[in-house]
Amino acid sequence: MDKLNQYRQYIKDILEYHCRLDPKIAGMETYTAFDTVQDHYQVVSVGWDDGQRLYGCLIHVDIKDEKIWIQYDGTEYSIAQELIDLGVSPQSIVVAYQAPYARKFTEFAIG
């Protein structure tokens, strides 16, 4: 399997796992959204609670320029660390929610 397809599969597996972990709350739905053409991947929760609309993105990951861009990570255990645990090089991961100037101080790619 080529590198990009492997990245796609890793991301899907991780996001599906986190989607299953999300607590089942009446009136709420948590699901994965995979755009495999433009390489955007999310775990999203939507619903209603006592007349209030609730919406939240737990995880948002993109693949750009052959790197995995973590746009948002609302998990307790880092998505970046999960990818590293699967064998992805830190230099293939961009922690995009960090300011660009600060990325050079991490083990991850700067963009």
Helices and strands as residue ranges (DSSP letters): H 3-21, E 28-35, E 40-49, E 52-64, E 67-73, H 79-85, G 90-92, E 93-95, G 103-105
